[in-house]
Each structure stands twice: as C-alpha cells, then as structure tokens.
Amino acid sequence: MPALLSSPFLTEDHLRVQQQVTTFTDTRIAPLAAEIEARGPHTDHEMRRVLTETGWLGVLIDTEWGGLGLGHVAKTLILQAISRVSPAAGAILQASILGAAPIAEYGSVEMRRTWLPEIAAGRCWPTIAVTDPEQGSHVLGMKATARRRGKHYVLTGEKILIGNAGIADVHCVIARTGRPGKRRSLTAFLVEKDTPGLDIIPAPVNGLHGFSVDTLRLVKVRVPKSHVIGRVGDGLAVAQKASVVYGRLNLAAVALGVHQRMLEETARRVSTRKRYNGHLSDLDTVGHRIAEMKTGLMSAELAAYFAAYLLDQGTACDPWLHYAKLTAHRAGAASSEQAKQLHGGHAAHTGSLIEQLRRDIDLIHAPAGPDDLQLKRLAESVLGPHRSQWSAQHAARPQTT
C-alpha cells in the first residue's frame, strides 16, 4: 500500500480501488506468483486469464467504449499493488495498457469502436512494437518498412523487446513509409496475430519470469489501409506519445511495487535475524539502510502519483513523467543494493525472493527509455530545444464517438 494514502492525490474512490486490488491480488494472483517465478523465463497465459477477470486492462479506456475510465492515479495504484505481489503480473498488465494507447489516442472512430470494447473486455490484448534490433531509442533510424501495394501495405522487418508479444492478439507496429530520418517517415499499423508472415521469436530475459518480451518478425506481412493508425506519417508521434504519457508512468508503477516488496522483505529479514541477544535491526547502521530504502520509496511514490494526478487533471507534465520513471528506477536500484548488503550472501541464493526482486527491478531500466534518455529530456525542458508536450496533446484529444 502506498505510503501516501493521506495525500491530496488520492480520493475515496481511489482508496476503494486500492482495497479491491489488494483483495484480488491476495486471493487470485499471490497463489500463482511463486509457481510462475519457479518456471523461469516463459510466456504465461494463465496470468492473462486471471487479469482478464478484473477489467483492469480497460482502466484508462473511456466508459463509452466499455472501459473503466478510472484515470492514471487509479492505474498507478493498480499496477503498484499487483507488482508488489507479482512483478511479472504487473509487467503483463502494463504492457497491454500501453498497447491500447495508439488506438485510444490516434485511432479513427471506427477503429476505436471496433477494438477498444474488445480490449476493455479482455478479449483482445494489444502490444506496441517500436524497437528495431540495432536502432534502439533512435526511432527515426528504424529499418522495418511498410510499402504501399494497392489497398494494402506490406510490412517487412523485425521488432525486439516487445512486451506481451507471446500472448497478444494484435500488435501496433511502427514501420518506415518515407525517407529515413524524416519526422513523418514512420507510420503505425495494426497487425493481427494470425496474419501470414508474422512470427513470434522467443527471446528470454533473466527476470520478470512469465512476462514475454519477444521478437516480432514480419516477412511481407499484408495489412489493409484500414489498419493504419491515425494518418500515414503519424508513426513517430504514435510511438512517442504512447511511451511518454503511458509507458513511463506504467513502468514507474511496476517499479514502486517491486521496491515496496523489497523493503518489506528486507525489514522482515533484519527484524527476525538473530544477533547475540537481539536482532540485526538493533544496529544503527542497519536502521540507516532501511531508512534509505524507505525514503527512496517515498520519493519515487510522490513523483509517480503527482505525475499521474497532473495527467488526470489535464495538465501538461512531460518533465514529471520523465522524472517519475527516472526516480522509480533509480530509487529501486539503490534499494536493491541496500537489500543486498542487509541480506549478505543470502541475496545471491537462486530462487530466493530477494534475488528475484533484484533481477526484476533491473528490467525496469531500459523500456520507455533508460535513465540517460530521461535525463536528456529533463535537460531539454530547461535548456531547449523546447518541445510540444505529449501530455498536453493527450489532454486535448477528442473523446466523442
């Protein structure tokens, strides 16, 4: 449970959501968490089925499309609570909340009418596929292409580190339709999972067991013009708005849950570990390390929930979104080091909870941009070049059917 429950960011409705999520995670997710972790790297379909029961995939989808429309503060509460019990489950849910963003933000009325109710109901789980194997954060340098052929586009290329690739029903794929390097050289497409020429290539990672971050291989994949998201040339905007407005805060929330559990487990350890006639927690040096973990978590929570609050208020807040992701990862990584010191050699035991949490927090670093990218964007907010804020565009997007 966040340390800031009395803060002005949380309403009575938020507290009710928190209680519902806590009850569900304790009864439905917690019993599966250890089994999922013990299976090692894999694509977990059972967790998708469990999460579908909740309707939380539609937490940000407007009620007119069958979603919950609860907003970003509620989303952050949900993801933190789930990730405290199962970081992989939190990662699974956040990845497809992110995957729905291109449709919600740029989809035509017909596209939203077709897809958003299915996503909100949990019958369709989406992904977003942006990253090329060699270009990383240099999105305009991507090699994946989409060539116009009559009433279709033909997509060819690879996308790596695609969250939920193995369980998704539809992928938002960003591909190049214009001259390399031009801002309007990219376009976003909806590609359904059974489309000929689309393959999922397993690419296991060392943490968040059960959450797939696999490779999409596209070989002459034919997509109808009706599956263009937004306009031809909107691909960079689609990718960046999804990453800034949705991805950064989603990942910050997952990091908060991991961090919270790490603090709880470490506090339990030092409070029960015998030392002479007392416990490790009796030592001032140990208490100082626990305090460092706690203050880091509090700072990260304040940054994340303030950013979420600003989004819900329709306030431009890109710097706070960058800061939330940066702070959540940095604070979690710092507490991971403190936990290692306080667990000693036990922190290295394969299969221990603290070893798992330390692996999991590491995987929050790269998605939606590593720390250096967040710092770059924060520096630009002060020194320039000054950019139009994606959060302002998010607030101004049309909502009507």
C-alpha positions as CSV (number, residue, x, y, z in Angstrom):
1,M,0.0,0.0,0.0
2,P,1.5,3.4,-0.9
3,A,2.9,5.4,1.9
4,L,1.0,8.5,0.8
5,L,-2.6,7.3,1.3
6,S,-3.4,10.6,3.1
7,S,-2.1,12.7,0.2
8,P,-4.2,15.0,-1.9
9,F,-3.7,12.8,-4.9
10,L,-6.0,10.0,-3.6
11,T,-9.8,10.3,-3.3
12,E,-12.2,8.0,-1.6
13,D,-12.8,6.3,-4.9
14,H,-9.1,5.6,-5.2
15,L,-9.0,4.1,-1.8
16,R,-11.8,1.8,-2.7
17,V,-9.9,0.7,-5.8
18,Q,-6.9,0.1,-3.7
19,Q,-8.8,-2.2,-1.4
20,Q,-10.4,-4.1,-4.3
21,V,-7.0,-4.6,-5.9
22,T,-5.4,-5.7,-2.6
23,T,-8.1,-8.3,-2.1
24,F,-7.8,-9.6,-5.6
25,T,-4.0,-9.8,-5.6
26,D,-4.0,-11.6,-2.3
27,T,-6.6,-14.2,-3.4
28,R,-6.0,-14.7,-7.1
29,I,-2.5,-13.5,-8.0
30,A,-0.4,-14.3,-5.0
31,P,-1.2,-18.1,-5.2
32,L,0.2,-18.1,-8.7
33,A,3.2,-15.9,-8.2
34,A,5.7,-18.5,-6.8
35,E,4.8,-21.0,-9.5
36,I,5.2,-18.5,-12.3
37,E,8.6,-17.5,-10.9
38,A,9.8,-21.1,-10.5
39,R,9.1,-21.9,-14.1
40,G,11.8,-19.5,-15.2
41,P,11.6,-17.4,-18.4
42,H,8.4,-18.3,-20.2
43,T,5.2,-16.8,-21.6
44,D,2.5,-17.1,-19.0
45,H,-1.0,-17.5,-20.5
46,E,-2.7,-18.2,-17.1
47,M,-1.9,-14.8,-15.7
48,R,-3.5,-13.2,-18.7
49,R,-6.7,-15.2,-18.0
50,V,-6.6,-14.1,-14.3
51,L,-6.1,-10.5,-15.1
52,T,-8.9,-10.5,-17.7
53,E,-11.3,-11.2,-14.8
54,T,-10.7,-7.8,-13.4
55,G,-11.4,-5.4,-16.3
56,W,-8.2,-3.5,-15.4
57,L,-7.0,-3.8,-19.0
58,G,-9.6,-1.1,-19.6
59,V,-8.6,1.1,-16.7
60,L,-7.8,4.1,-19.0
61,I,-10.3,3.3,-21.7
62,D,-13.3,5.6,-21.7
63,T,-16.6,4.2,-20.4
64,E,-18.2,4.9,-23.8
65,W,-16.0,2.2,-25.2
66,G,-16.7,-0.2,-22.4
67,G,-13.7,0.7,-20.3
68,L,-13.5,1.7,-16.6
69,G,-12.3,5.2,-17.3
70,L,-10.7,5.5,-13.9
71,G,-7.6,7.5,-14.8
72,H,-3.9,7.5,-14.3
73,V,-3.8,7.7,-10.5
74,A,-6.1,4.6,-10.3
75,K,-3.9,2.8,-12.9
76,T,-0.8,3.6,-10.8
77,L,-2.4,2.2,-7.7
78,I,-3.5,-1.0,-9.5
79,L,-0.1,-1.6,-11.1
80,Q,1.8,-0.9,-7.9
81,A,-0.4,-3.3,-5.9
82,I,-0.2,-6.1,-8.4
83,S,3.6,-5.7,-8.9
84,R,4.2,-5.9,-5.1
85,V,2.7,-9.4,-5.2
86,S,3.9,-10.4,-8.7
87,P,6.2,-8.1,-10.7
88,A,5.6,-10.2,-13.8
89,A,1.8,-9.8,-13.5
90,G,2.3,-6.1,-13.2
91,A,4.5,-6.0,-16.2
92,I,2.0,-8.1,-18.2
93,L,-0.9,-5.7,-17.4
94,Q,1.0,-2.5,-18.0
95,A,2.4,-3.7,-21.4
96,S,-1.1,-4.1,-22.8
97,I,-2.4,-0.9,-21.2
98,L,0.4,0.7,-23.2
99,G,-0.5,-1.4,-26.3
100,A,-4.0,0.1,-26.3
101,A,-2.7,3.7,-26.3
102,P,-2.2,4.1,-30.0
103,I,-5.8,3.1,-30.8
104,A,-7.2,5.3,-28.0
105,E,-5.0,8.3,-28.9
106,Y,-4.9,8.1,-32.7
107,G,-7.4,5.5,-33.9
108,S,-10.4,6.6,-36.1
109,V,-13.8,6.4,-34.6
110,E,-14.4,3.2,-36.5
111,M,-11.1,1.7,-35.2
112,R,-11.9,2.7,-31.6
113,R,-15.4,1.3,-31.9
114,T,-14.0,-2.0,-33.3
115,W,-11.1,-2.5,-30.9
116,L,-11.4,-0.7,-27.6
117,P,-14.5,-2.6,-26.4
118,E,-12.7,-5.8,-27.1
119,I,-9.6,-4.7,-25.2
120,A,-11.7,-3.3,-22.3
121,A,-13.4,-6.7,-22.0
122,G,-10.1,-8.5,-22.0
123,R,-10.9,-10.4,-25.2
124,C,-8.1,-8.7,-27.1
125,W,-4.7,-8.0,-25.6
126,P,-2.6,-5.5,-27.7
127,T,1.1,-4.7,-27.8
128,I,3.1,-1.9,-29.2
129,A,6.1,-2.8,-31.4
130,V,8.6,0.0,-32.0
131,T,12.2,-1.0,-31.3
132,D,14.3,-2.3,-34.2
133,P,17.2,-4.7,-33.3
134,E,20.0,-2.2,-34.0
135,Q,18.5,1.3,-33.6
136,G,17.2,1.2,-30.1
137,S,15.9,4.6,-29.0
138,H,16.9,6.1,-32.4
139,V,13.4,5.5,-33.6
140,L,13.7,7.5,-36.9
141,G,16.6,5.2,-37.9
142,M,14.5,2.1,-37.9
143,K,14.9,-0.3,-40.8
144,A,11.5,-2.0,-40.7
145,T,9.5,-0.9,-43.8
146,A,5.9,-0.7,-45.0
147,R,5.4,-0.4,-48.7
148,R,2.1,0.6,-50.3
149,R,0.7,-2.1,-52.6
150,G,-2.8,-1.1,-53.8
151,K,-5.2,-1.3,-50.9
152,H,-2.6,-2.8,-48.6
153,Y,0.7,-2.1,-47.0
154,V,3.4,-4.8,-47.0
155,L,5.5,-4.8,-43.8
156,T,9.0,-6.3,-43.5
157,G,11.4,-6.2,-40.6
158,E,12.0,-7.2,-37.0
159,K,10.9,-5.6,-33.7
160,I,12.6,-6.6,-30.4
161,L,11.7,-6.5,-26.7
162,I,8.0,-6.5,-27.4
163,G,6.1,-6.8,-24.1
164,N,3.4,-9.5,-24.2
165,A,4.4,-10.5,-27.8
166,G,3.6,-14.1,-26.9
167,I,0.1,-13.5,-25.6
168,A,-1.1,-10.6,-27.7
169,D,-4.0,-10.7,-30.2
170,V,-3.0,-7.6,-32.1
171,H,0.2,-5.6,-32.5
172,C,0.7,-1.9,-33.1
173,V,3.7,-1.9,-35.4
174,I,5.7,1.2,-36.3
175,A,7.4,1.0,-39.7
176,R,9.1,3.3,-42.1
177,T,6.9,4.6,-45.0
178,G,9.1,7.6,-46.0
179,R,12.7,8.7,-46.3
180,P,14.9,7.7,-43.4
181,G,15.4,10.3,-40.7
182,K,12.3,12.5,-41.6
183,R,9.9,13.1,-38.7
184,R,6.9,12.0,-40.8
185,S,8.7,9.0,-42.3
186,L,7.0,6.5,-39.9
187,T,3.5,5.1,-39.8
188,A,1.7,2.9,-37.3
189,F,-0.3,-0.2,-38.3
190,L,-2.5,-2.7,-36.5
191,V,-1.3,-6.2,-37.3
192,E,-3.4,-9.1,-36.1
193,K,-1.6,-12.1,-34.6
194,D,-2.6,-14.6,-37.3
195,T,-1.6,-12.5,-40.2
196,P,0.5,-14.6,-42.6
197,G,4.2,-13.7,-42.5
198,L,4.1,-12.6,-38.8
199,D,6.1,-14.8,-36.4
200,I,7.0,-14.5,-32.7
201,I,10.6,-15.5,-31.9
202,P,11.1,-16.3,-28.2
203,A,13.8,-14.1,-26.6
204,P,14.0,-14.9,-22.9
205,V,15.3,-12.4,-20.3
206,N,16.6,-13.0,-16.9
207,G,13.8,-11.5,-14.8
208,L,10.1,-11.0,-14.7
209,H,9.5,-14.6,-15.3
210,G,6.2,-15.2,-17.1
211,F,6.3,-11.9,-18.9
212,S,7.3,-12.3,-22.6
213,V,9.5,-9.6,-24.3
214,D,9.9,-11.4,-27.6
215,T,10.8,-10.6,-31.1
216,L,8.3,-9.9,-33.9
217,R,9.5,-11.0,-37.3
218,L,7.5,-9.6,-40.3
219,V,8.1,-11.1,-43.7
220,K,5.9,-9.5,-46.4
221,V,3.0,-9.0,-44.0
222,R,0.0,-7.6,-45.8
223,V,-2.1,-5.1,-43.8
224,P,-5.2,-3.3,-45.2
225,K,-5.2,0.5,-45.4
226,S,-8.0,0.5,-42.8
227,H,-5.4,-0.7,-40.3
228,V,-3.3,2.4,-40.5
229,I,-3.5,4.1,-37.0
230,G,-4.0,7.8,-37.5
231,R,-2.5,9.1,-40.7
232,V,0.4,8.0,-42.8
233,G,3.4,9.7,-41.2
234,D,2.0,9.7,-37.7
235,G,4.2,6.8,-36.6
236,L,6.7,8.8,-34.6
237,A,4.0,10.7,-32.8
238,V,2.1,7.5,-32.0
239,A,5.3,5.9,-30.6
240,Q,6.4,8.9,-28.6
241,K,3.0,9.8,-27.1
242,A,2.5,6.2,-26.0
243,S,6.0,6.0,-24.5
244,V,5.9,9.3,-22.6
245,V,2.2,9.5,-21.5
246,Y,1.6,5.8,-20.8
247,G,4.9,3.9,-20.8
248,R,7.0,5.9,-18.4
249,L,4.3,6.0,-15.7
250,N,3.3,2.4,-16.2
251,L,6.9,1.3,-15.6
252,A,7.3,3.6,-12.6
253,A,4.3,2.0,-11.0
254,V,5.7,-1.5,-11.5
255,A,9.0,-0.4,-10.0
256,L,7.1,1.0,-7.0
257,G,5.5,-2.4,-6.4
258,V,8.9,-4.2,-6.6
259,H,10.5,-1.6,-4.4
260,Q,7.8,-1.8,-1.8
261,R,8.1,-5.6,-1.6
262,M,11.8,-5.4,-1.4
263,L,11.6,-3.0,1.5
264,E,9.1,-5.2,3.3
265,E,11.1,-8.4,2.8
266,T,14.3,-6.7,3.9
267,A,12.7,-5.2,7.0
268,R,11.3,-8.7,7.9
269,R,14.8,-10.2,7.4
270,V,16.6,-7.8,9.7
271,S,13.8,-7.8,12.3
272,T,13.9,-11.6,12.7
273,R,17.6,-12.3,12.1
274,K,19.2,-13.1,15.5
275,R,22.2,-11.2,16.6
276,Y,23.5,-12.0,20.1
277,N,20.6,-11.2,22.4
278,G,18.7,-9.2,19.8
279,H,18.3,-8.8,16.1
280,L,20.1,-7.2,13.2
281,S,17.6,-4.4,13.3
282,D,19.0,-3.2,16.6
283,L,22.1,-1.9,14.8
284,D,22.0,1.8,13.9
285,T,23.8,1.0,10.6
286,V,21.1,-1.4,9.7
287,G,18.4,1.1,10.6
288,H,20.1,3.7,8.4
289,R,20.0,1.4,5.4
290,I,16.3,0.6,6.0
291,A,15.7,4.4,6.2
292,E,17.4,4.9,2.9
293,M,15.2,2.3,1.3
294,K,12.1,3.9,2.8
295,T,13.0,7.5,1.8
296,G,13.8,6.3,-1.7
297,L,10.4,4.6,-2.0
298,M,8.6,7.7,-0.6
299,S,10.3,10.0,-3.1
300,A,9.5,7.7,-6.0
301,E,5.9,7.4,-4.9
302,L,5.5,11.1,-4.7
303,A,6.9,11.7,-8.1
304,A,4.8,8.9,-9.7
305,Y,1.5,9.9,-8.1
306,F,2.0,13.6,-8.7
307,A,2.6,12.9,-12.4
308,A,-0.5,10.7,-12.5
309,Y,-2.5,13.4,-10.8
310,L,-1.4,16.0,-13.3
311,L,-2.4,13.7,-16.2
312,D,-5.8,13.2,-14.7
313,Q,-6.2,17.0,-14.3
314,G,-5.3,17.5,-18.0
315,T,-2.1,19.4,-17.1
316,A,0.9,19.3,-19.3
317,C,3.5,17.4,-17.3
318,D,6.0,15.6,-19.6
319,P,9.0,16.5,-17.3
320,W,7.2,14.9,-14.4
321,L,6.6,11.8,-16.4
322,H,10.3,11.6,-17.3
323,Y,11.2,12.2,-13.6
324,A,8.7,9.6,-12.4
325,K,10.3,6.9,-14.5
326,L,13.8,8.0,-13.6
327,T,13.2,8.3,-9.9
328,A,11.3,5.0,-9.6
329,H,14.1,3.1,-11.3
330,R,17.0,4.8,-9.5
331,A,15.4,4.5,-6.1
332,G,14.6,0.9,-6.7
333,A,18.1,0.1,-7.9
334,A,19.6,1.9,-4.9
335,S,17.3,-0.1,-2.5
336,S,18.3,-3.3,-4.4
337,E,21.9,-2.5,-3.3
338,Q,20.9,-1.8,0.2
339,A,18.9,-5.1,0.3
340,K,22.0,-7.0,-0.9
341,Q,24.1,-5.5,1.9
342,L,21.5,-6.5,4.5
343,H,20.8,-10.0,3.2
344,G,24.5,-10.7,2.8
345,G,25.3,-13.9,0.9
346,H,21.6,-15.0,1.1
347,A,20.9,-12.3,-1.5
348,A,22.7,-14.4,-4.1
349,H,20.7,-17.6,-3.5
350,T,18.9,-18.6,-6.7
351,G,15.2,-18.8,-6.1
352,S,15.1,-16.6,-3.1
353,L,12.6,-13.8,-3.1
354,I,15.2,-11.0,-2.7
355,E,17.3,-12.4,-5.6
356,Q,14.1,-12.4,-7.8
357,L,13.2,-8.8,-6.8
358,R,16.7,-7.6,-7.6
359,R,16.6,-9.2,-11.0
360,D,13.1,-7.8,-11.7
361,I,14.0,-4.2,-10.8
362,D,16.9,-4.3,-13.2
363,L,14.4,-4.8,-16.1
364,I,12.6,-1.6,-15.4
365,H,15.7,0.4,-16.7
366,A,15.5,0.1,-20.5
367,P,11.8,0.2,-21.5
368,A,10.4,3.6,-22.4
369,G,14.0,4.9,-22.4
370,P,16.9,4.3,-20.0
371,D,17.9,6.8,-17.3
372,D,20.1,8.7,-19.7
373,L,17.2,9.4,-22.0
374,Q,15.0,10.7,-19.2
375,L,17.9,13.0,-18.1
376,K,18.2,14.2,-21.7
377,R,14.6,15.1,-21.9
378,L,14.7,16.8,-18.5
379,A,17.7,18.9,-19.6
380,E,15.8,19.9,-22.8
381,S,12.9,21.1,-20.7
382,V,15.3,23.6,-19.1
383,L,17.8,24.4,-21.9
384,G,15.9,23.6,-25.0
385,P,15.1,22.7,-27.7
386,H,11.6,23.1,-26.2
387,R,9.1,20.6,-27.4
388,S,5.4,20.4,-27.6
389,Q,4.3,18.3,-24.6
390,W,2.7,14.9,-25.4
391,S,0.7,15.1,-22.2
392,A,-0.9,18.4,-23.4
393,Q,-1.9,16.7,-26.6
394,H,-3.2,13.7,-24.6
395,A,-5.4,16.1,-22.6
396,A,-6.7,17.8,-25.8
397,R,-7.5,14.6,-27.8
398,P,-11.2,14.2,-28.9
399,Q,-13.3,12.0,-26.7
400,T,-16.6,11.7,-28.7
401,T,-17.9,8.7,-30.6
